[in-house]
Amino acid sequence: MEIFQQTSYDPYDRHTYKVYLCNGKSKHFDYYDDAKDFWFSNLRKSNYLNYITVEDKSIKKQKSGFK
């Protein structure tokens, strides 16, 4: 049986998290635990939460339009 071992104790901050609400708005979180806490604290509200996206901080968004 293969056992996972932690390879680094450095803080993991490669991603940001965005919680999308059913009303079209979104909330941005820098930490997974904050996004998770928000999600589960609002889970019982009917038609409030839609989905969560995980965004890589290292990927810069491309500008639209022509050069």
PQR file of N, CA, C, O and H, with PARSE charges and radii, in Angstrom:
ATOM      1  N   MET A   1       0.843  -1.171   0.000 -0.4000 1.5000
ATOM      2  CA  MET A   1       0.000   0.000   0.000 -0.0000 2.0000
ATOM      3  C   MET A   1       0.896   1.245   0.000  0.5500 1.7000
ATOM      4  O   MET A   1       1.821   1.351   0.806 -0.5500 1.4000
ATOM      5  N   GLU A   2       0.612   2.185  -0.913 -0.4000 1.5000
ATOM      6  CA  GLU A   2       1.386   3.418  -1.003 -0.0000 2.0000
ATOM      7  C   GLU A   2       0.816   4.458  -0.044  0.5500 1.7000
ATOM      8  O   GLU A   2      -0.394   4.677   0.005 -0.5500 1.4000
ATOM      9  H   GLU A   2      -0.139   2.098  -1.567  0.4000 1.0000
ATOM     10  N   ILE A   3       1.697   5.090   0.712 -0.4000 1.5000
ATOM     11  CA  ILE A   3       1.272   6.087   1.696 -0.0000 2.0000
ATOM     12  C   ILE A   3       1.811   7.451   1.270  0.5500 1.7000
ATOM     13  O   ILE A   3       2.992   7.594   0.954 -0.5500 1.4000
ATOM     14  H   ILE A   3       2.680   4.912   0.673  0.4000 1.0000
ATOM     15  N   PHE A   4       0.936   8.440   1.266 -0.4000 1.5000
ATOM     16  CA  PHE A   4       1.335   9.804   0.915 -0.0000 2.0000
ATOM     17  C   PHE A   4       2.101  10.426   2.065  0.5500 1.7000
ATOM     18  O   PHE A   4       1.717  10.291   3.227 -0.5500 1.4000
ATOM     19  H   PHE A   4      -0.023   8.323   1.523  0.4000 1.0000
ATOM     20  N   GLN A   5       3.190  11.112   1.733 -0.4000 1.5000
ATOM     21  CA  GLN A   5       3.952  11.850   2.726 -0.0000 2.0000
ATOM     22  C   GLN A   5       4.000  13.310   2.317  0.5500 1.7000
ATOM     23  O   GLN A   5       4.127  13.629   1.135 -0.5500 1.4000
ATOM     24  H   GLN A   5       3.501  11.222   0.789  0.4000 1.0000
ATOM     25  N   GLN A   6       3.901  14.181   3.283 -0.4000 1.5000
ATOM     26  CA  GLN A   6       3.978  15.605   3.015 -0.0000 2.0000
ATOM     27  C   GLN A   6       5.403  15.962   2.630  0.5500 1.7000
ATOM     28  O   GLN A   6       6.345  15.602   3.336 -0.5500 1.4000
ATOM     29  H   GLN A   6       3.799  13.921   4.244  0.4000 1.0000
ATOM     30  N   THR A   7       5.570  16.666   1.517 -0.4000 1.5000
ATOM     31  CA  THR A   7       6.907  16.988   1.024 -0.0000 2.0000
ATOM     32  C   THR A   7       7.349  18.404   1.373  0.5500 1.7000
ATOM     33  O   THR A   7       8.530  18.728   1.253 -0.5500 1.4000
ATOM     34  H   THR A   7       4.805  16.959   0.944  0.4000 1.0000
ATOM     35  N   SER A   8       6.416  19.249   1.804 -0.4000 1.5000
ATOM     36  CA  SER A   8       6.771  20.620   2.138 -0.0000 2.0000
ATOM     37  C   SER A   8       5.835  21.144   3.222  0.5500 1.7000
ATOM     38  O   SER A   8       4.641  20.844   3.232 -0.5500 1.4000
ATOM     39  H   SER A   8       5.457  18.985   1.901  0.4000 1.0000
ATOM     40  N   TYR A   9       6.390  21.920   4.117 -0.4000 1.5000
ATOM     41  CA  TYR A   9       5.590  22.548   5.161 -0.0000 2.0000
ATOM     42  C   TYR A   9       5.361  24.033   4.881  0.5500 1.7000
ATOM     43  O   TYR A   9       4.789  24.748   5.703 -0.5500 1.4000
ATOM     44  H   TYR A   9       7.360  22.164   4.109  0.4000 1.0000
ATOM     45  N   ASP A  10       5.814  24.486   3.712 -0.4000 1.5000
ATOM     46  CA  ASP A  10       5.601  25.876   3.329 -0.0000 2.0000
ATOM     47  C   ASP A  10       4.117  26.126   3.082  0.5500 1.7000
ATOM     48  O   ASP A  10       3.403  25.207   2.680 -0.5500 1.4000
ATOM     49  H   ASP A  10       6.278  23.905   3.044  0.4000 1.0000
ATOM     50  N   PRO A  11       3.635  27.344   3.311 -0.5600 1.5000
ATOM     51  CA  PRO A  11       2.231  27.659   3.030  0.2800 2.0000
ATOM     52  C   PRO A  11       1.935  27.465   1.541  0.5500 1.7000
ATOM     53  O   PRO A  11       2.759  27.781   0.682 -0.5500 1.4000
ATOM     54  N   TYR A  12       0.767  26.949   1.262 -0.4000 1.5000
ATOM     55  CA  TYR A  12       0.356  26.701  -0.116 -0.0000 2.0000
ATOM     56  C   TYR A  12      -0.550  27.842  -0.554  0.5500 1.7000
ATOM     57  O   TYR A  12      -1.688  27.947  -0.096 -0.5500 1.4000
ATOM     58  H   TYR A  12       0.098  26.693   1.960  0.4000 1.0000
ATOM     59  N   ASP A  13      -0.053  28.691  -1.433 -0.4000 1.5000
ATOM     60  CA  ASP A  13      -0.835  29.850  -1.847 -0.0000 2.0000
ATOM     61  C   ASP A  13      -0.839  30.011  -3.365  0.5500 1.7000
ATOM     62  O   ASP A  13      -0.788  31.130  -3.875 -0.5500 1.4000
ATOM     63  H   ASP A  13       0.872  28.606  -1.805  0.4000 1.0000
ATOM     64  N   ARG A  14      -0.899  28.916  -4.067 -0.4000 1.5000
ATOM     65  CA  ARG A  14      -0.843  28.959  -5.519 -0.0000 2.0000
ATOM     66  C   ARG A  14      -2.200  29.296  -6.142  0.5500 1.7000
ATOM     67  O   ARG A  14      -2.261  29.753  -7.284 -0.5500 1.4000
ATOM     68  H   ARG A  14      -0.941  28.007  -3.652  0.4000 1.0000
ATOM     69  N   HIS A  15      -3.279  29.074  -5.404 -0.4000 1.5000
ATOM     70  CA  HIS A  15      -4.615  29.262  -5.955 -0.0000 2.0000
ATOM     71  C   HIS A  15      -5.404  30.328  -5.216  0.5500 1.7000
ATOM     72  O   HIS A  15      -5.118  30.656  -4.064 -0.5500 1.4000
ATOM     73  H   HIS A  15      -3.229  28.703  -4.477  0.4000 1.0000
ATOM     74  N   THR A  16      -6.393  30.854  -5.897 -0.4000 1.5000
ATOM     75  CA  THR A  16      -7.437  31.655  -5.275 -0.0000 2.0000
ATOM     76  C   THR A  16      -8.754  30.953  -5.574  0.5500 1.7000
ATOM     77  O   THR A  16      -8.825  30.101  -6.460 -0.5500 1.4000
ATOM     78  H   THR A  16      -6.626  30.588  -6.833  0.4000 1.0000
ATOM     79  N   TYR A  17      -9.781  31.309  -4.843 -0.4000 1.5000
ATOM     80  CA  TYR A  17     -11.058  30.604  -4.927 -0.0000 2.0000
ATOM     81  C   TYR A  17     -12.170  31.635  -5.090  0.5500 1.7000
ATOM     82  O   TYR A  17     -12.165  32.683  -4.444 -0.5500 1.4000
ATOM     83  H   TYR A  17      -9.724  32.002  -4.124  0.4000 1.0000
ATOM     84  N   LYS A  18     -13.117  31.321  -5.958 -0.4000 1.5000
ATOM     85  CA  LYS A  18     -14.232  32.225  -6.190 -0.0000 2.0000
ATOM     86  C   LYS A  18     -15.527  31.429  -6.048  0.5500 1.7000
ATOM     87  O   LYS A  18     -15.745  30.437  -6.743 -0.5500 1.4000
ATOM     88  H   LYS A  18     -13.121  30.469  -6.483  0.4000 1.0000
ATOM     89  N   VAL A  19     -16.386  31.889  -5.126 -0.4000 1.5000
ATOM     90  CA  VAL A  19     -17.680  31.260  -4.905 -0.0000 2.0000
ATOM     91  C   VAL A  19     -18.719  32.066  -5.671  0.5500 1.7000
ATOM     92  O   VAL A  19     -18.895  33.260  -5.429 -0.5500 1.4000
ATOM     93  H   VAL A  19     -16.210  32.695  -4.561  0.4000 1.0000
ATOM     94  N   TYR A  20     -19.398  31.410  -6.588 -0.4000 1.5000
ATOM     95  CA  TYR A  20     -20.437  32.067  -7.387 -0.0000 2.0000
ATOM     96  C   TYR A  20     -21.794  31.813  -6.758  0.5500 1.7000
ATOM     97  O   TYR A  20     -22.133  30.689  -6.388 -0.5500 1.4000
ATOM     98  H   TYR A  20     -19.255  30.440  -6.784  0.4000 1.0000
ATOM     99  N   LEU A  21     -22.553  32.881  -6.648 -0.4000 1.5000
ATOM    100  CA  LEU A  21     -23.885  32.811  -6.061 -0.0000 2.0000
ATOM    101  C   LEU A  21     -24.938  32.748  -7.166  0.5500 1.7000
ATOM    102  O   LEU A  21     -24.672  33.120  -8.309 -0.5500 1.4000
ATOM    103  H   LEU A  21     -22.277  33.794  -6.948  0.4000 1.0000
ATOM    104  N   CYS A  22     -26.109  32.283  -6.824 -0.4000 1.5000
ATOM    105  CA  CYS A  22     -27.183  32.145  -7.816 -0.0000 2.0000
ATOM    106  C   CYS A  22     -27.674  33.482  -8.352  0.5500 1.7000
ATOM    107  O   CYS A  22     -28.285  33.520  -9.420 -0.5500 1.4000
ATOM    108  H   CYS A  22     -26.325  31.981  -5.895  0.4000 1.0000
ATOM    109  N   ASN A  23     -27.425  34.572  -7.649 -0.4000 1.5000
ATOM    110  CA  ASN A  23     -27.881  35.885  -8.110 -0.0000 2.0000
ATOM    111  C   ASN A  23     -26.896  36.529  -9.092  0.5500 1.7000
ATOM    112  O   ASN A  23     -27.078  37.678  -9.495 -0.5500 1.4000
ATOM    113  H   ASN A  23     -26.928  34.541  -6.782  0.4000 1.0000
ATOM    114  N   GLY A  24     -25.839  35.774  -9.477 -0.4000 1.5000
ATOM    115  CA  GLY A  24     -24.871  36.283 -10.438 -0.0000 2.0000
ATOM    116  C   GLY A  24     -23.656  36.942  -9.811  0.5500 1.7000
ATOM    117  O   GLY A  24     -22.682  37.219 -10.512 -0.5500 1.4000
ATOM    118  H   GLY A  24     -25.691  34.841  -9.149  0.4000 1.0000
ATOM    119  N   LYS A  25     -23.687  37.195  -8.535 -0.4000 1.5000
ATOM    120  CA  LYS A  25     -22.550  37.796  -7.844 -0.0000 2.0000
ATOM    121  C   LYS A  25     -21.559  36.709  -7.449  0.5500 1.7000
ATOM    122  O   LYS A  25     -21.867  35.519  -7.509 -0.5500 1.4000
ATOM    123  H   LYS A  25     -24.478  36.970  -7.967  0.4000 1.0000
ATOM    124  N   SER A  26     -20.365  37.136  -7.043 -0.4000 1.5000
ATOM    125  CA  SER A  26     -19.366  36.173  -6.592 -0.0000 2.0000
ATOM    126  C   SER A  26     -18.584  36.755  -5.431  0.5500 1.7000
ATOM    127  O   SER A  26     -18.542  37.969  -5.231 -0.5500 1.4000
ATOM    128  H   SER A  26     -20.116  38.103  -6.994  0.4000 1.0000
ATOM    129  N   LYS A  27     -17.961  35.859  -4.663 -0.4000 1.5000
ATOM    130  CA  LYS A  27     -17.115  36.256  -3.547 -0.0000 2.0000
ATOM    131  C   LYS A  27     -15.750  35.612  -3.751  0.5500 1.7000
ATOM    132  O   LYS A  27     -15.653  34.425  -4.061 -0.5500 1.4000
ATOM    133  H   LYS A  27     -17.995  34.873  -4.825  0.4000 1.0000
ATOM    134  N   HIS A  28     -14.689  36.412  -3.572 -0.4000 1.5000
ATOM    135  CA  HIS A  28     -13.324  35.969  -3.804 -0.0000 2.0000
ATOM    136  C   HIS A  28     -12.653  35.633  -2.474  0.5500 1.7000
ATOM    137  O   HIS A  28     -12.804  36.355  -1.489 -0.5500 1.4000
ATOM    138  H   HIS A  28     -14.768  37.376  -3.320  0.4000 1.0000
ATOM    139  N   PHE A  29     -11.902  34.512  -2.462 -0.4000 1.5000
ATOM    140  CA  PHE A  29     -11.181  34.098  -1.270 -0.0000 2.0000
ATOM    141  C   PHE A  29      -9.751  33.739  -1.645  0.5500 1.7000
ATOM    142  O   PHE A  29      -9.514  33.116  -2.680 -0.5500 1.4000
ATOM    143  H   PHE A  29     -11.779  33.925  -3.262  0.4000 1.0000
ATOM    144  N   ASP A  30      -8.807  34.129  -0.812 -0.4000 1.5000
ATOM    145  CA  ASP A  30      -7.403  33.782  -1.035 -0.0000 2.0000
ATOM    146  C   ASP A  30      -7.047  32.419  -0.455  0.5500 1.7000
ATOM    147  O   ASP A  30      -6.042  31.822  -0.842 -0.5500 1.4000
ATOM    148  H   ASP A  30      -9.000  34.636   0.028  0.4000 1.0000
ATOM    149  N   TYR A  31      -7.859  31.927   0.464 -0.4000 1.5000
ATOM    150  CA  TYR A  31      -7.562  30.669   1.136 -0.0000 2.0000
ATOM    151  C   TYR A  31      -8.721  29.695   0.984  0.5500 1.7000
ATOM    152  O   TYR A  31      -9.890  30.070   1.074 -0.5500 1.4000
ATOM    153  H   TYR A  31      -8.675  32.411   0.778  0.4000 1.0000
ATOM    154  N   TYR A  32      -8.366  28.425   0.749 -0.4000 1.5000
ATOM    155  CA  TYR A  32      -9.367  27.376   0.569 -0.0000 2.0000
ATOM    156  C   TYR A  32     -10.269  27.238   1.791  0.5500 1.7000
ATOM    157  O   TYR A  32     -11.483  27.091   1.654 -0.5500 1.4000
ATOM    158  H   TYR A  32      -7.416  28.120   0.676  0.4000 1.0000
ATOM    159  N   ASP A  33      -9.685  27.286   2.977 -0.4000 1.5000
ATOM    160  CA  ASP A  33     -10.475  27.126   4.195 -0.0000 2.0000
ATOM    161  C   ASP A  33     -11.537  28.208   4.325  0.5500 1.7000
ATOM    162  O   ASP A  33     -12.638  27.936   4.804 -0.5500 1.4000
ATOM    163  H   ASP A  33      -8.698  27.406   3.089  0.4000 1.0000
ATOM    164  N   ASP A  34     -11.227  29.427   3.908 -0.4000 1.5000
ATOM    165  CA  ASP A  34     -12.216  30.508   3.953 -0.0000 2.0000
ATOM    166  C   ASP A  34     -13.350  30.256   2.969  0.5500 1.7000
ATOM    167  O   ASP A  34     -14.517  30.465   3.299 -0.5500 1.4000
ATOM    168  H   ASP A  34     -10.332  29.648   3.520  0.4000 1.0000
ATOM    169  N   ALA A  35     -13.018  29.810   1.769 -0.4000 1.5000
ATOM    170  CA  ALA A  35     -14.042  29.506   0.762 -0.0000 2.0000
ATOM    171  C   ALA A  35     -14.911  28.348   1.233  0.5500 1.7000
ATOM    172  O   ALA A  35     -16.134  28.386   1.098 -0.5500 1.4000
ATOM    173  H   ALA A  35     -12.069  29.640   1.500  0.4000 1.0000
ATOM    174  N   LYS A  36     -14.282  27.333   1.778 -0.4000 1.5000
ATOM    175  CA  LYS A  36     -15.014  26.164   2.280 -0.0000 2.0000
ATOM    176  C   LYS A  36     -15.935  26.553   3.435  0.5500 1.7000
ATOM    177  O   LYS A  36     -17.089  26.126   3.476 -0.5500 1.4000
ATOM    178  H   LYS A  36     -13.288  27.302   1.887  0.4000 1.0000
ATOM    179  N   ASP A  37     -15.437  27.357   4.370 -0.4000 1.5000
ATOM    180  CA  ASP A  37     -16.267  27.802   5.495 -0.0000 2.0000
ATOM    181  C   ASP A  37     -17.470  28.602   5.022  0.5500 1.7000
ATOM    182  O   ASP A  37     -18.580  28.419   5.523 -0.5500 1.4000
ATOM    183  H   ASP A  37     -14.499  27.703   4.336  0.4000 1.0000
ATOM    184  N   PHE A  38     -17.249  29.498   4.049 -0.4000 1.5000
ATOM    185  CA  PHE A  38     -18.358  30.282   3.504 -0.0000 2.0000
ATOM    186  C   PHE A  38     -19.386  29.362   2.847  0.5500 1.7000
ATOM    187  O   PHE A  38     -20.590  29.522   3.045 -0.5500 1.4000
ATOM    188  H   PHE A  38     -16.347  29.647   3.642  0.4000 1.0000
ATOM    189  N   TRP A  39     -18.903  28.401   2.067 -0.4000 1.5000
ATOM    190  CA  TRP A  39     -19.794  27.478   1.358 -0.0000 2.0000
ATOM    191  C   TRP A  39     -20.664  26.703   2.348  0.5500 1.7000
ATOM    192  O   TRP A  39     -21.887  26.666   2.209 -0.5500 1.4000
ATOM    193  H   TRP A  39     -17.924  28.271   1.906  0.4000 1.0000
ATOM    194  N   PHE A  40     -20.033  26.087   3.346 -0.4000 1.5000
ATOM    195  CA  PHE A  40     -20.795  25.257   4.266 -0.0000 2.0000
ATOM    196  C   PHE A  40     -21.655  26.059   5.227  0.5500 1.7000
ATOM    197  O   PHE A  40     -22.669  25.551   5.704 -0.5500 1.4000
ATOM    198  H   PHE A  40     -19.040  26.118   3.460  0.4000 1.0000
ATOM    199  N   SER A  41     -21.285  27.284   5.523 -0.4000 1.5000
ATOM    200  CA  SER A  41     -22.128  28.100   6.398 -0.0000 2.0000
ATOM    201  C   SER A  41     -23.370  28.607   5.666  0.5500 1.7000
ATOM    202  O   SER A  41     -24.343  29.000   6.309 -0.5500 1.4000
ATOM    203  H   SER A  41     -20.461  27.697   5.135  0.4000 1.0000
ATOM    204  N   ASN A  42     -23.352  28.604   4.334 -0.4000 1.5000
ATOM    205  CA  ASN A  42     -24.494  29.072   3.551 -0.0000 2.0000
ATOM    206  C   ASN A  42     -25.182  27.955   2.772  0.5500 1.7000
ATOM    207  O   ASN A  42     -26.058  28.227   1.951 -0.5500 1.4000
ATOM    208  H   ASN A  42     -22.561  28.285   3.812  0.4000 1.0000
ATOM    209  N   LEU A  43     -24.803  26.717   3.014 -0.4000 1.5000
ATOM    210  CA  LEU A  43     -25.301  25.584   2.248 -0.0000 2.0000
ATOM    211  C   LEU A  43     -26.807  25.385   2.388  0.5500 1.7000
ATOM    212  O   LEU A  43     -27.461  24.942   1.445 -0.5500 1.4000
ATOM    213  H   LEU A  43     -24.091  26.496   3.681  0.4000 1.0000
ATOM    214  N   ARG A  44     -27.349  25.701   3.531 -0.4000 1.5000
ATOM    215  CA  ARG A  44     -28.783  25.455   3.762 -0.0000 2.0000
ATOM    216  C   ARG A  44     -29.679  26.532   3.166  0.5500 1.7000
ATOM    217  O   ARG A  44     -30.895  26.356   3.096 -0.5500 1.4000
ATOM    218  H   ARG A  44     -26.817  26.061   4.297  0.4000 1.0000
ATOM    219  N   LYS A  45     -29.093  27.640   2.737 -0.4000 1.5000
ATOM    220  CA  LYS A  45     -29.895  28.696   2.121 -0.0000 2.0000
ATOM    221  C   LYS A  45     -30.312  28.241   0.723  0.5500 1.7000
ATOM    222  O   LYS A  45     -29.467  27.941  -0.120 -0.5500 1.4000
ATOM    223  H   LYS A  45     -28.105  27.783   2.794  0.4000 1.0000
ATOM    224  N   SER A  46     -31.570  28.196   0.500 -0.4000 1.5000
ATOM    225  CA  SER A  46     -32.102  27.731  -0.778 -0.0000 2.0000
ATOM    226  C   SER A  46     -31.774  28.724  -1.893  0.5500 1.7000
ATOM    227  O   SER A  46     -31.956  29.930  -1.723 -0.5500 1.4000
ATOM    228  H   SER A  46     -32.256  28.440   1.185  0.4000 1.0000
ATOM    229  N   ASN A  47     -31.300  28.229  -3.016 -0.4000 1.5000
ATOM    230  CA  ASN A  47     -31.000  29.041  -4.202 -0.0000 2.0000
ATOM    231  C   ASN A  47     -30.022  30.177  -3.919  0.5500 1.7000
ATOM    232  O   ASN A  47     -30.201  31.281  -4.433 -0.5500 1.4000
ATOM    233  H   ASN A  47     -31.152  27.250  -3.154  0.4000 1.0000
ATOM    234  N   TYR A  48     -29.001  29.930  -3.119 -0.4000 1.5000
ATOM    235  CA  TYR A  48     -28.018  30.959  -2.804 -0.0000 2.0000
ATOM    236  C   TYR A  48     -26.666  30.648  -3.441  0.5500 1.7000
ATOM    237  O   TYR A  48     -26.062  31.519  -4.067 -0.5500 1.4000
ATOM    238  H   TYR A  48     -28.855  29.033  -2.701  0.4000 1.0000
ATOM    239  N   LEU A  49     -26.189  29.418  -3.288 -0.4000 1.5000
ATOM    240  CA  LEU A  49     -24.878  29.033  -3.802 -0.0000 2.0000
ATOM    241  C   LEU A  49     -25.010  28.353  -5.156  0.5500 1.7000
ATOM    242  O   LEU A  49     -25.955  27.602  -5.397 -0.5500 1.4000
ATOM    243  H   LEU A  49     -26.680  28.711  -2.779  0.4000 1.0000
ATOM    244  N   ASN A  50     -24.044  28.627  -6.048 -0.4000 1.5000
ATOM    245  CA  ASN A  50     -24.079  28.017  -7.366 -0.0000 2.0000
ATOM    246  C   ASN A  50     -22.893  27.066  -7.543  0.5500 1.7000
ATOM    247  O   ASN A  50     -23.093  25.861  -7.693 -0.5500 1.4000
ATOM    248  H   ASN A  50     -23.276  29.238  -5.853  0.4000 1.0000
ATOM    249  N   TYR A  51     -21.661  27.590  -7.530 -0.4000 1.5000
ATOM    250  CA  TYR A  51     -20.483  26.744  -7.689 -0.0000 2.0000
ATOM    251  C   TYR A  51     -19.232  27.495  -7.253  0.5500 1.7000
ATOM    252  O   TYR A  51     -19.283  28.698  -6.995 -0.5500 1.4000
ATOM    253  H   TYR A  51     -21.499  28.569  -7.409  0.4000 1.0000
ATOM    254  N   ILE A  52     -18.104  26.784  -7.171 -0.4000 1.5000
ATOM    255  CA  ILE A  52     -16.807  27.348  -6.790 -0.0000 2.0000
ATOM    256  C   ILE A  52     -15.820  27.097  -7.924  0.5500 1.7000
ATOM    257  O   ILE A  52     -15.805  26.018  -8.516 -0.5500 1.4000
ATOM    258  H   ILE A  52     -18.062  25.807  -7.381  0.4000 1.0000
ATOM    259  N   THR A  53     -14.999  28.094  -8.223 -0.4000 1.5000
ATOM    260  CA  THR A  53     -13.900  27.885  -9.164 -0.0000 2.0000
ATOM    261  C   THR A  53     -12.580  28.046  -8.427  0.5500 1.7000
ATOM    262  O   THR A  53     -12.472  28.802  -7.461 -0.5500 1.4000
ATOM    263  H   THR A  53     -15.011  28.970  -7.742  0.4000 1.0000
ATOM    264  N   VAL A  54     -11.582  27.317  -8.905 -0.4000 1.5000
ATOM    265  CA  VAL A  54     -10.217  27.400  -8.380 -0.0000 2.0000
ATOM    266  C   VAL A  54      -9.381  28.037  -9.471  0.5500 1.7000
ATOM    267  O   VAL A  54      -9.323  27.525 -10.589 -0.5500 1.4000
ATOM    268  H   VAL A  54     -11.670  26.703  -9.690  0.4000 1.0000
ATOM    269  N   GLU A  55      -8.734  29.148  -9.156 -0.4000 1.5000
ATOM    270  CA  GLU A  55      -7.961  29.890 -10.149 -0.0000 2.0000
ATOM    271  C   GLU A  55      -6.486  29.872  -9.780  0.5500 1.7000
ATOM    272  O   GLU A  55      -6.121  30.077  -8.622 -0.5500 1.4000
ATOM    273  H   GLU A  55      -8.782  29.563  -8.248  0.4000 1.0000
ATOM    274  N   ASP A  56      -5.652  29.626 -10.763 -0.4000 1.5000
ATOM    275  CA  ASP A  56      -4.207  29.580 -10.562 -0.0000 2.0000
ATOM    276  C   ASP A  56      -3.667  31.010 -10.548  0.5500 1.7000
ATOM    277  O   ASP A  56      -3.883  31.766 -11.494 -0.5500 1.4000
ATOM    278  H   ASP A  56      -5.948  29.459 -11.703  0.4000 1.0000
ATOM    279  N   LYS A  57      -2.974  31.374  -9.489 -0.4000 1.5000
ATOM    280  CA  LYS A  57      -2.428  32.732  -9.375 -0.0000 2.0000
ATOM    281  C   LYS A  57      -1.358  33.021 -10.413  0.5500 1.7000
ATOM    282  O   LYS A  57      -1.174  34.173 -10.806 -0.5500 1.4000
ATOM    283  H   LYS A  57      -2.799  30.759  -8.720  0.4000 1.0000
ATOM    284  N   SER A  58      -0.645  31.989 -10.864 -0.4000 1.5000
ATOM    285  CA  SER A  58       0.481  32.209 -11.763 -0.0000 2.0000
ATOM    286  C   SER A  58       0.055  32.477 -13.201  0.5500 1.7000
ATOM    287  O   SER A  58       0.860  32.957 -13.999 -0.5500 1.4000
ATOM    288  H   SER A  58      -0.794  31.053 -10.544  0.4000 1.0000
ATOM    289  N   ILE A  59      -1.186  32.179 -13.543 -0.4000 1.5000
ATOM    290  CA  ILE A  59      -1.662  32.421 -14.905 -0.0000 2.0000
ATOM    291  C   ILE A  59      -2.275  33.810 -14.965  0.5500 1.7000
ATOM    292  O   ILE A  59      -3.248  34.105 -14.273 -0.5500 1.4000
ATOM    293  H   ILE A  59      -1.840  31.789 -12.894  0.4000 1.0000
ATOM    294  N   LYS A  60      -1.695  34.651 -15.798 -0.4000 1.5000
ATOM    295  CA  LYS A  60      -2.218  36.007 -15.949 -0.0000 2.0000
ATOM    296  C   LYS A  60      -3.316  35.986 -17.008  0.5500 1.7000
ATOM    297  O   LYS A  60      -3.196  35.306 -18.027 -0.5500 1.4000
ATOM    298  H   LYS A  60      -0.904  34.411 -16.361  0.4000 1.0000
ATOM    299  N   LYS A  61      -4.369  36.727 -16.758 -0.4000 1.5000
ATOM    300  CA  LYS A  61      -5.467  36.792 -17.706 -0.0000 2.0000
ATOM    301  C   LYS A  61      -5.031  37.563 -18.936  0.5500 1.7000
ATOM    302  O   LYS A  61      -4.365  38.594 -18.838 -0.5500 1.4000
ATOM    303  H   LYS A  61      -4.466  37.279 -15.930  0.4000 1.0000
ATOM    304  N   GLN A  62      -5.414  37.055 -20.088 -0.4000 1.5000
ATOM    305  CA  GLN A  62      -5.064  37.714 -21.342 -0.0000 2.0000
ATOM    306  C   GLN A  62      -5.970  38.908 -21.562  0.5500 1.7000
ATOM    307  O   GLN A  62      -7.162  38.876 -21.256 -0.5500 1.4000
ATOM    308  H   GLN A  62      -5.955  36.218 -20.168  0.4000 1.0000
ATOM    309  N   LYS A  63      -5.383  39.951 -22.095 -0.4000 1.5000
ATOM    310  CA  LYS A  63      -6.166  41.120 -22.439 -0.0000 2.0000
ATOM    311  C   LYS A  63      -6.898  40.843 -23.731  0.5500 1.7000
ATOM    312  O   LYS A  63      -6.349  40.205 -24.630 -0.5500 1.4000
ATOM    313  H   LYS A  63      -4.415  39.977 -22.344  0.4000 1.0000
ATOM    314  N   SER A  64      -8.106  41.303 -23.837 -0.4000 1.5000
ATOM    315  CA  SER A  64      -8.853  41.093 -25.074 -0.0000 2.0000
ATOM    316  C   SER A  64      -8.608  42.253 -26.024  0.5500 1.7000
ATOM    317  O   SER A  64      -8.196  43.336 -25.609 -0.5500 1.4000
ATOM    318  H   SER A  64      -8.551  41.821 -23.107  0.4000 1.0000
ATOM    319  N   GLY A  65      -8.861  42.018 -27.280 -0.4000 1.5000
ATOM    320  CA  GLY A  65      -8.681  43.072 -28.268 -0.0000 2.0000
ATOM    321  C   GLY A  65      -7.452  42.831 -29.126  0.5500 1.7000
ATOM    322  O   GLY A  65      -6.823  41.776 -29.050 -0.5500 1.4000
ATOM    323  H   GLY A  65      -9.195  41.138 -27.617  0.4000 1.0000
ATOM    324  N   PHE A  66      -7.121  43.811 -29.936 -0.4000 1.5000
ATOM    325  CA  PHE A  66      -6.001  43.713 -30.868 -0.0000 2.0000
ATOM    326  C   PHE A  66      -4.796  44.464 -30.344  0.5500 1.7000
ATOM    327  O   PHE A  66      -4.923  45.381 -29.533 -0.5500 1.4000
ATOM    328  H   PHE A  66      -7.632  44.668 -29.998  0.4000 1.0000
ATOM    329  N   LYS A  67      -3.622  44.064 -30.817 -0.4000 1.5000
ATOM    330  CA  LYS A  67      -2.383  44.770 -30.466 -0.0000 2.0000
ATOM    331  C   LYS A  67      -2.049  45.763 -31.531  0.5500 1.7000
ATOM    332  O   LYS A  67      -1.042  46.463 -31.428 -0.5500 1.4000
ATOM    333  H   LYS A  67      -3.519  43.319 -31.476  0.4000 1.0000
TER
END
